[in-house]
Amino acid sequence: MDTVRTDGSGCCARCGSPLGRVRSGRVGRPAKYCSSACRQAAHRERQRCDVVRSEADVRDFRLALSELAERVRGSAAVEKGPYGFTPTATELVDLAFQVQAVAIACDRATGLSWAAIAARTGLSRDRVRRECQAGAEVAARLVGARLVGAAG
C-alpha cells in the first residue's frame, strides 16, 4: 500500500521534481533525490571547485600568476646568505607550488575538466581539486592585496 509523503520534503533536492509516494512500512532515511542520476549529479556538484567561471575570475587568476612570476624572477638571483642557499630554494619551491595551484584554478575556471588538468599535471583528480581551492585562495589574497595597494 502506498502513502503520500508526510515528511515535508516532497521535492527532489536537485531538480525540484516531486518525489512521489513511499510504501508504508518502509524504513530508513527518506529520499532526497528523485533518481540515481540526480543523486550522482548532486554529488558531482559538491565535488566541484567553488570557482565561478567568469571573465573577471580568469583575469584575477592571470593577474595572480603574473604577480607570482614577478616574485620568482625577483628570487632568481640566488646568493648565499648566512644560512646558505636553502632559504632561497625553499622560497622558490613554495612560489612554484603557488604558481601551480593558481594555474590549476585558472584552467578550471576556463572550463578544463578535472581529468584533463590531472593528466597535464601528473596529479590525481582529488589533488587537483584541492589545489584548485588553494589556488583560488592564493589568487584572492594576491589580487586583494594589489587592489588595497593601488587604492592606498
Residue frames as a rotation matrix with the C-alpha (Angstrom) as fourth column:
MET 1
0.577 0.817 0.000 0.00
0.817 -0.577 0.000 0.00
0.000 0.000 -1.000 0.00
ASP 2
-0.434 -0.718 0.544 1.39
0.713 -0.643 -0.279 3.42
0.550 0.267 0.791 -0.98
THR 3
0.440 0.512 -0.738 1.07
0.827 -0.552 0.110 6.54
-0.351 -0.658 -0.666 1.14
VAL 4
0.705 -0.177 0.687 1.65
0.266 -0.832 -0.487 10.18
0.658 0.526 -0.539 0.43
ARG 5
-0.337 -0.923 -0.186 4.86
0.653 -0.087 -0.752 11.69
0.678 -0.375 0.632 1.82
THR 6
0.787 0.616 -0.035 4.38
0.433 -0.510 0.743 13.44
0.440 -0.600 -0.668 5.12
ASP 7
0.212 -0.795 -0.569 7.96
0.935 -0.004 0.354 14.40
-0.284 -0.607 0.742 5.91
GLY 8
0.677 0.165 -0.717 7.65
0.133 -0.986 -0.101 17.81
-0.724 -0.027 -0.690 4.20
SER 9
-0.299 -0.837 -0.457 10.34
-0.483 -0.280 0.829 17.11
-0.823 0.469 -0.321 1.59
GLY 10
0.420 0.635 0.649 8.21
0.205 0.630 -0.749 16.08
-0.884 0.448 0.135 -1.34
CYS 11
0.962 -0.116 -0.246 10.61
-0.272 -0.364 -0.891 17.51
0.014 0.924 -0.382 -3.95
CYS 12
0.577 -0.817 0.023 13.99
0.772 0.535 -0.342 16.43
0.267 0.215 0.940 -5.28
ALA 13
0.533 -0.439 -0.723 16.81
0.420 -0.605 0.677 18.38
-0.735 -0.664 -0.138 -3.64
ARG 14
-0.568 -0.821 0.061 18.50
0.426 -0.230 0.875 18.92
-0.704 0.523 0.480 -7.01
CYS 15
-0.903 0.175 0.392 15.89
0.350 -0.228 0.909 19.33
0.249 0.958 0.145 -9.74
GLY 16
-0.805 0.589 0.070 12.76
-0.520 -0.643 -0.563 20.06
-0.286 -0.489 0.824 -7.69
SER 17
-0.366 0.706 -0.607 10.58
-0.507 0.395 0.766 17.38
0.780 0.588 0.213 -9.28
PRO 18
0.416 0.599 0.684 8.14
-0.901 0.168 0.401 15.55
0.126 -0.783 0.609 -7.00
LEU 19
-0.655 -0.718 0.237 9.49
-0.753 0.645 -0.128 12.51
-0.062 -0.263 -0.963 -5.23
GLY 20
-0.278 0.622 -0.732 6.26
-0.389 0.624 0.678 10.59
0.878 0.473 0.069 -5.43
ARG 21
0.665 0.647 0.372 4.82
-0.642 0.243 0.727 8.14
0.380 -0.723 0.577 -3.00
VAL 22
-0.596 -0.796 0.104 6.51
-0.734 0.488 -0.473 5.87
0.326 -0.358 -0.875 -0.49
ARG 23
-0.043 0.540 -0.841 5.38
0.048 0.842 0.538 2.42
0.998 -0.017 -0.062 0.53
SER 24
0.580 0.277 0.766 4.05
-0.735 -0.227 0.639 2.11
0.351 -0.934 0.073 4.06
GLY 25
0.952 -0.236 0.193 6.34
0.063 0.772 0.633 0.22
-0.298 -0.590 0.750 6.36
ARG 26
0.544 -0.805 0.237 9.46
0.430 0.024 -0.903 1.41
0.721 0.593 0.359 4.57
VAL 27
0.784 -0.352 -0.511 12.36
0.463 -0.215 0.860 2.09
-0.413 -0.911 -0.005 6.94
GLY 28
-0.177 -0.949 0.260 15.46
0.972 -0.127 0.196 4.26
-0.153 0.287 0.946 6.65
ARG 29
-0.602 -0.118 -0.790 16.05
0.146 -0.989 0.036 7.83
-0.785 -0.093 0.612 5.64
PRO 30
0.579 0.812 0.074 13.54
0.293 -0.122 -0.948 9.43
-0.761 0.571 -0.308 3.32
ALA 31
0.096 -0.522 0.847 14.72
0.993 0.115 -0.042 10.00
-0.075 0.845 0.529 -0.24
LYS 32
-0.023 -0.178 -0.984 16.27
0.195 -0.966 0.170 13.38
-0.980 -0.188 0.057 -1.10
TYR 33
-0.661 -0.311 -0.682 16.57
-0.588 -0.349 0.729 12.84
-0.465 0.884 0.048 -4.84
CYS 34
0.376 0.911 -0.169 14.12
-0.791 0.221 -0.571 11.65
-0.483 0.349 0.803 -7.46
SER 35
0.970 -0.098 -0.224 16.60
-0.065 0.780 -0.623 9.35
0.236 0.618 0.750 -9.19
SER 36
0.515 -0.855 -0.054 20.11
0.656 0.353 0.667 8.00
-0.552 -0.379 0.743 -9.00
ALA 37
0.049 -0.473 0.880 21.03
0.876 -0.402 -0.265 10.39
0.479 0.784 0.395 -11.84
CYS 38
0.611 0.222 0.760 20.04
-0.075 -0.939 0.335 13.39
0.788 -0.261 -0.557 -9.69
ARG 39
0.956 -0.293 -0.028 21.86
0.084 0.180 0.980 11.92
-0.283 -0.939 0.197 -6.69
GLN 40
0.236 -0.914 0.331 25.05
0.928 0.313 0.201 11.47
-0.287 0.260 0.922 -8.77
ALA 41
0.140 -0.139 0.980 24.77
0.601 -0.775 -0.195 14.95
0.787 0.616 -0.025 -10.30
ALA 42
0.891 0.209 0.402 24.38
-0.181 -0.650 0.738 16.48
0.416 -0.731 -0.542 -6.83
HIS 43
0.721 -0.692 -0.038 27.47
0.458 0.434 0.776 14.58
-0.521 -0.577 0.629 -5.68
ARG 44
0.026 -0.731 0.682 29.47
0.988 -0.084 -0.129 15.91
0.151 0.677 0.720 -8.64
GLU 45
0.463 0.209 0.861 28.31
0.215 -0.969 0.119 19.46
0.860 0.130 -0.494 -7.94
ARG 46
0.992 -0.100 0.077 29.51
-0.096 -0.205 0.974 19.14
-0.082 -0.974 -0.213 -4.35
GLN 47
0.463 -0.867 0.185 32.91
0.707 0.487 0.513 17.93
-0.535 -0.106 0.838 -5.58
ARG 48
0.444 -0.272 0.854 33.48
0.707 -0.479 -0.520 20.86
0.550 0.835 -0.020 -7.93
CYS 49
-0.663 -0.681 -0.310 35.78
0.748 -0.592 -0.300 23.71
0.021 -0.431 0.902 -7.10
ASP 50
0.231 0.803 -0.549 33.88
0.791 -0.484 -0.375 26.78
-0.567 -0.347 -0.747 -5.91
VAL 51
-0.742 -0.549 -0.384 35.47
0.202 -0.729 0.654 28.90
-0.639 0.407 0.652 -8.64
VAL 52
0.436 0.885 -0.165 32.95
0.165 -0.259 -0.952 30.89
-0.885 0.388 -0.259 -10.63
ARG 53
-0.293 -0.531 0.795 33.58
0.873 0.191 0.449 30.82
-0.390 0.826 0.407 -14.37
SER 54
0.853 0.500 -0.149 33.57
0.397 -0.807 -0.436 34.48
-0.338 0.313 -0.887 -15.28
GLU 55
0.513 -0.668 0.539 35.91
0.459 -0.318 -0.830 36.72
0.726 0.673 0.143 -17.23
ALA 56
0.560 -0.284 0.778 36.68
-0.639 -0.746 0.187 38.65
0.527 -0.602 -0.599 -14.04
ASP 57
0.821 -0.254 0.511 37.80
-0.257 0.635 0.728 35.45
-0.509 -0.730 0.456 -12.27
VAL 58
0.671 -0.595 0.443 40.04
0.742 0.540 -0.397 34.44
-0.003 0.595 0.803 -15.16
ARG 59
0.484 -0.478 0.733 41.50
0.038 -0.826 -0.563 37.96
0.874 0.300 -0.381 -15.24
ASP 60
0.685 -0.201 0.701 42.17
-0.725 -0.287 0.626 37.76
0.075 -0.937 -0.342 -11.48
PHE 61
0.816 -0.403 0.415 43.87
0.233 0.885 0.402 34.38
-0.529 -0.232 0.816 -11.86
ARG 62
0.538 -0.635 0.555 46.08
0.711 -0.013 -0.703 35.73
0.453 0.773 0.444 -14.66
LEU 63
0.539 -0.302 0.786 46.91
-0.409 -0.910 -0.069 38.77
0.736 -0.285 -0.614 -12.53
ALA 64
0.785 -0.221 0.578 47.86
-0.504 0.316 0.804 36.47
-0.360 -0.923 0.137 -9.63
LEU 65
0.738 -0.541 0.404 50.02
0.635 0.759 -0.143 34.35
-0.230 0.362 0.903 -11.97
SER 66
0.488 -0.554 0.675 51.81
0.297 -0.622 -0.725 37.49
0.821 0.554 -0.139 -13.16
GLU 67
0.640 -0.197 0.743 52.41
-0.693 -0.565 0.448 38.58
0.331 -0.801 -0.498 -9.56
LEU 68
0.803 -0.333 0.494 53.85
-0.080 0.761 0.644 35.16
-0.590 -0.556 0.585 -8.66
ALA 69
0.666 -0.576 0.474 56.03
0.716 0.318 -0.621 35.18
0.207 0.753 0.624 -11.79
GLU 70
0.506 -0.469 0.724 57.47
-0.240 -0.882 -0.404 38.54
0.829 0.031 -0.559 -10.75
ARG 71
0.705 -0.228 0.671 58.26
-0.681 0.045 0.731 37.12
-0.197 -0.973 -0.123 -7.33
VAL 72
0.781 -0.445 0.439 60.03
0.450 0.888 0.098 34.14
-0.433 0.121 0.893 -8.93
ARG 73
0.550 -0.587 0.594 62.06
0.499 -0.339 -0.797 36.49
0.669 0.735 0.106 -11.15
GLY 74
0.573 -0.299 0.763 62.97
-0.593 -0.794 0.135 38.55
0.565 -0.530 -0.632 -8.10
SER 75
0.679 -0.294 0.673 64.21
-0.487 0.506 0.712 35.44
-0.550 -0.811 0.200 -6.32
ALA 76
0.967 -0.253 0.009 66.17
0.170 0.622 -0.764 34.25
0.188 0.741 0.645 -9.35
ALA 77
0.209 -0.935 0.287 69.38
-0.416 -0.350 -0.839 35.98
0.885 0.056 -0.462 -8.23
VAL 78
0.917 0.136 -0.376 70.32
0.216 0.623 0.752 33.33
0.336 -0.770 0.542 -5.70
GLU 79
0.034 -0.915 0.402 73.03
-0.485 -0.367 -0.794 34.42
0.874 -0.168 -0.457 -3.34
LYS 80
-0.103 -0.154 -0.983 74.45
0.647 0.740 -0.184 32.57
0.755 -0.655 0.023 -0.40
GLY 81
0.426 0.327 0.844 73.10
-0.410 -0.761 0.502 34.07
0.806 -0.560 -0.190 2.79
PRO 82
-0.270 -0.546 0.793 74.02
-0.947 0.001 -0.322 33.44
0.175 -0.838 -0.517 6.43
TYR 83
0.127 0.386 0.914 72.03
-0.555 0.791 -0.257 30.17
-0.822 -0.474 0.315 6.30
GLY 84
-0.684 -0.465 0.563 73.32
0.201 0.622 0.757 29.05
-0.702 0.631 -0.332 2.92
PHE 85
-0.914 0.307 -0.266 71.19
-0.353 -0.274 0.895 28.59
0.202 0.911 0.359 -0.18
THR 86
-0.785 0.590 -0.189 68.39
0.612 0.786 -0.089 26.61
0.096 -0.186 -0.978 1.49
PRO 87
-0.331 0.737 -0.589 66.09
0.331 -0.494 -0.804 29.52
-0.884 -0.461 -0.081 2.47
THR 88
-0.426 0.140 -0.894 66.10
-0.738 -0.625 0.254 30.87
-0.524 0.768 0.369 -1.09
ALA 89
-0.905 0.071 -0.420 65.49
-0.229 0.751 0.619 27.42
0.359 0.656 -0.664 -2.56
THR 90
-0.687 0.687 -0.237 62.64
0.667 0.467 -0.581 26.82
-0.289 -0.557 -0.779 -0.10
GLU 91
-0.268 0.575 -0.773 61.06
-0.154 -0.817 -0.555 30.14
-0.951 -0.030 0.307 -1.07
LEU 92
-0.618 -0.019 -0.786 61.31
-0.780 -0.114 0.615 29.24
-0.101 0.993 0.056 -4.77
VAL 93
-0.926 0.302 -0.227 59.68
0.256 0.943 0.211 25.84
0.278 0.137 -0.951 -4.17
ASP 94
-0.452 0.787 -0.421 56.86
0.542 -0.133 -0.830 27.49
-0.709 -0.603 -0.366 -2.23
LEU 95
-0.290 0.301 -0.908 56.33
-0.579 -0.811 -0.083 30.00
-0.762 0.502 0.410 -5.06
ALA 96
-0.860 -0.064 -0.507 56.32
-0.472 0.481 0.739 27.18
0.197 0.874 -0.444 -7.61
PHE 97
-0.764 0.631 -0.138 53.56
0.641 0.715 -0.278 25.37
-0.077 -0.301 -0.951 -5.70
GLN 98
-0.224 0.687 -0.692 51.55
0.175 -0.670 -0.722 28.61
-0.959 -0.283 0.029 -5.55
VAL 99
-0.542 -0.031 -0.840 52.01
-0.753 -0.425 0.501 29.17
-0.373 0.904 0.207 -9.29
GLN 100
-0.949 0.176 -0.261 50.80
0.015 0.853 0.521 25.63
0.314 0.491 -0.813 -10.00
ALA 101
-0.558 0.780 -0.283 47.76
0.694 0.253 -0.674 26.00
-0.454 -0.572 -0.683 -7.71
VAL 102
-0.163 0.490 -0.856 46.70
-0.249 -0.860 -0.445 29.30
-0.955 0.141 0.262 -9.30
ALA 103
-0.723 -0.148 -0.675 47.26
-0.688 0.054 0.724 27.87
-0.071 0.988 -0.140 -12.80
ILE 104
-0.889 0.452 -0.076 45.02
0.447 0.892 0.067 24.90
0.098 0.026 -0.995 -11.94
ALA 105
-0.250 0.827 -0.503 42.30
0.502 -0.334 -0.798 27.26
-0.828 -0.452 -0.331 -10.67
CYS 106
-0.309 0.079 -0.948 42.63
-0.623 -0.770 0.139 29.35
-0.719 0.633 0.287 -13.83
ASP 107
-0.930 -0.058 -0.362 42.41
-0.324 0.592 0.738 26.28
0.171 0.804 -0.569 -16.08
ARG 108
-0.682 0.722 -0.115 39.35
0.707 0.610 -0.358 25.05
-0.189 -0.326 -0.926 -14.21
ALA 109
-0.174 0.616 -0.768 37.72
0.135 -0.758 -0.639 28.48
-0.976 -0.214 0.049 -14.44
THR 110
-0.457 -0.040 -0.889 38.22
-0.795 -0.431 0.428 28.48
-0.400 0.902 0.165 -18.21
GLY 111
0.463 0.858 -0.221 36.39
-0.878 0.410 -0.247 25.16
-0.122 0.308 0.943 -18.47
LEU 112
-0.355 -0.609 -0.709 39.04
-0.634 0.714 -0.296 22.43
0.687 0.345 -0.640 -18.49
SER 113
0.703 0.636 -0.319 37.88
-0.249 0.641 0.726 19.19
0.666 -0.431 0.609 -16.87
TRP 114
0.627 -0.453 0.634 39.43
-0.665 0.114 0.739 17.72
-0.407 -0.884 -0.230 -13.73
ALA 115
0.706 -0.328 0.627 40.66
0.391 0.919 0.040 14.76
-0.590 0.217 0.778 -15.79
ALA 116
0.729 -0.436 0.528 42.37
0.446 -0.283 -0.849 17.00
0.519 0.855 -0.012 -18.37
ILE 117
0.580 -0.522 0.625 44.12
-0.676 -0.737 0.012 19.06
0.454 -0.430 -0.780 -15.70
ALA 118
0.647 -0.316 0.694 45.16
-0.428 0.603 0.673 15.92
-0.631 -0.733 0.255 -13.81
ALA 119
0.776 -0.347 0.527 46.59
0.592 0.689 -0.418 14.38
-0.219 0.636 0.740 -16.99
ARG 120
0.646 -0.523 0.556 48.61
0.152 -0.626 -0.765 17.51
0.748 0.579 -0.325 -17.76
THR 121
0.410 -0.465 0.785 49.99
-0.820 -0.565 0.093 17.90
0.400 -0.681 -0.613 -14.24
GLY 122
-0.334 -0.510 -0.793 50.53
-0.132 0.858 -0.496 14.26
0.933 -0.061 -0.354 -13.31
LEU 123
-0.857 0.126 0.499 48.45
-0.511 -0.098 -0.854 14.75
-0.058 -0.987 0.149 -10.16
SER 124
-0.724 0.690 0.014 45.38
0.688 0.723 -0.066 12.78
-0.056 -0.038 -0.998 -9.09
ARG 125
-0.215 0.734 0.644 41.96
0.405 -0.533 0.743 14.34
0.889 0.420 -0.182 -9.64
ASP 126
0.668 0.451 -0.592 41.46
0.705 -0.129 0.697 14.70
0.238 -0.883 -0.404 -5.89
ARG 127
-0.149 -0.813 -0.562 44.78
0.831 -0.411 0.374 16.51
-0.536 -0.412 0.737 -5.55
VAL 128
-0.743 -0.067 0.666 43.87
0.542 -0.643 0.540 18.76
0.392 0.763 0.515 -8.48
ARG 129
0.317 0.930 0.184 40.58
0.525 -0.334 0.783 19.67
0.790 -0.151 -0.594 -6.73
ARG 130
0.576 -0.167 -0.800 42.43
0.768 -0.224 0.600 20.56
-0.280 -0.960 -0.001 -3.53
GLU 131
-0.540 -0.841 -0.033 45.00
0.747 -0.497 0.442 22.59
-0.388 0.215 0.896 -5.47
CYS 132
-0.332 0.521 0.786 42.16
0.600 -0.527 0.602 24.42
0.728 0.672 -0.137 -7.24
GLN 133
0.741 0.608 -0.284 40.78
0.580 -0.368 0.726 25.55
0.337 -0.704 -0.626 -3.89
ALA 134
0.235 -0.749 -0.619 44.25
0.734 -0.281 0.619 26.59
-0.638 -0.600 0.484 -2.71
GLY 135
-0.644 -0.499 0.579 44.88
0.765 -0.432 0.478 28.43
0.012 0.751 0.660 -5.98
ALA 136
0.171 0.796 0.580 41.61
0.581 -0.557 0.593 30.34
0.796 0.235 -0.558 -5.70
GLU 137
0.811 0.105 -0.576 42.58
0.573 -0.345 0.744 31.40
-0.121 -0.933 -0.340 -2.16
VAL 138
-0.202 -0.960 -0.194 46.09
0.770 -0.278 0.574 32.48
-0.605 -0.033 0.795 -3.23
ALA 139
-0.526 0.049 0.849 44.69
0.726 -0.494 0.478 34.45
0.442 0.868 0.224 -6.17
ALA 140
0.569 0.806 0.164 42.10
0.554 -0.523 0.648 36.18
0.607 -0.278 -0.744 -3.98
ARG 141
0.588 -0.428 -0.687 44.79
0.627 -0.296 0.721 37.11
-0.512 -0.854 0.094 -1.47
LEU 142
-0.480 -0.862 0.165 47.19
0.759 -0.314 0.570 38.44
-0.439 0.398 0.805 -4.14
VAL 143
-0.356 0.427 0.831 44.55
0.654 -0.521 0.548 40.34
0.667 0.739 -0.094 -6.08
GLY 144
0.722 0.643 -0.255 43.07
0.606 -0.410 0.682 41.73
0.334 -0.647 -0.685 -2.85
ALA 145
0.250 -0.728 -0.638 46.50
0.682 -0.335 0.650 42.93
-0.687 -0.598 0.413 -1.71
ARG 146
-0.672 -0.499 0.547 47.17
0.739 -0.412 0.533 44.53
-0.041 0.762 0.646 -5.09
LEU 147
0.081 0.800 0.594 43.80
0.629 -0.504 0.593 46.32
0.774 0.325 -0.544 -5.03
VAL 148
0.785 0.152 -0.601 44.43
0.605 -0.393 0.692 47.58
-0.131 -0.907 -0.401 -1.49
GLY 149
-0.162 -0.950 -0.267 47.92
0.721 -0.299 0.625 48.76
-0.673 -0.091 0.734 -2.51
ALA 150
-0.598 -0.017 0.801 46.56
0.723 -0.444 0.530 50.55
0.347 0.896 0.278 -5.56
ALA 151
0.440 0.862 0.252 43.82
0.590 -0.489 0.642 52.29
0.677 -0.134 -0.724 -3.55
GLY 152
0.769 -0.094 -0.633 46.15
0.588 -0.287 0.756 53.42
-0.253 -0.953 -0.166 -0.74
